[in-house]
Amino acid sequence: MFSGIIEEMATVTDIKRYGGNIDITLSCSFTHELKIDQSVSHNGVCLTVVHIEGEKYTVTAMRETLERSNLGLLKVGDRVNVERSMLMNGRLDGHIVQGHVDCTACCTAKADADGSTYFTFEYAYDPELARRGYFTVDKGSVAVNGVSLTVCAPTENTFQVAIIPYTMENTNFCNIEVGTMVNLEFDILGKYIARLQALL
């Protein structure tokens, strides 16, 4: 479980493909603190550390993950938002993020907001998934590339988020342009409520 508060951006140093899987090797400042089998969020996707060597560590993404996320688009040199799993005795500064990406979305607009930046994202609308809680609500929470954000101006299949300068500088929002694909995880609370209503 994660909070959506990004620790830093890790840099992709190597990608190896085999079968339907890929091994992604990255470097970051806390590699020396990691352990094999530890969970780390990468652009919002919970992946398991399978190898550590020096300042680099490796995680594996399987076909299901690649089909639902933007990890299959990564290239050597790309920067990835990373967050280690939440400590149970810590503050929940963001919101409950499982690290289970629901789908990708495309950035359709980027606009200056007097120092901050508005991003608009569009995702494929599916009525059945919407009934199961895969949607956004005004002032609700959403994780975009693992970043906990507040939703603005939601529609059936779009929403906006406002990014402050600190977030822009310290996450890979600094690289998002119109046409960039991002990972979305809808709020788990909405999914539980939708499921409960369906059972009543």
Summary of the structure (lengths in Angstrom):
residues: 200
radius of gyration: 16.6
end to end distance: 28.2
largest distance: 53.4
contacts: 623
relative contact order: 0.20
helix: 20%
strand: 42%
